[in-house]
Amino acid sequence: MAWQLREGFASWGAGYVEGVDHVEPIQFPHALEPTDEDLDNALAEVDAAIALVIRGGAVRVRLIGFALAEAVAGLAAAHAQLAGVGFQIDRPVVAGAAAMIIGPIV
């Protein structure tokens, strides 16, 4: 015998849920926006890498796992250009934090 849908009132029908409070879903938390201090600290790391290259302490500096790379990329590129060094941002194919490369202009 094949299964058949029973007719009648479902146990979860309107009569069952009377007096139950309506619950609003909680929004999934979004990633926090970086603060000005976070951005300043990230740019200070780039400036330190630029200083290493200018003073000859390094030929090339690669900042890896740099979480705020995208957020400070514009200012970082401007600082590098003013200092006369090359700037490149390396975005991974797979999701992850970008890397910044500061070194000679090629």
Secondary structure, 3 states (H helix, E strand, C coil): CCCCCCCCCCCCCCCCCCCCCCCCCCCCCCCCCCCHHHHHHHHHHHHHHHHHHHCCCCCCEEECCCCCHHHHHHHHHHHHHHHCCEEEEECCCCCCCCEEEEECCC
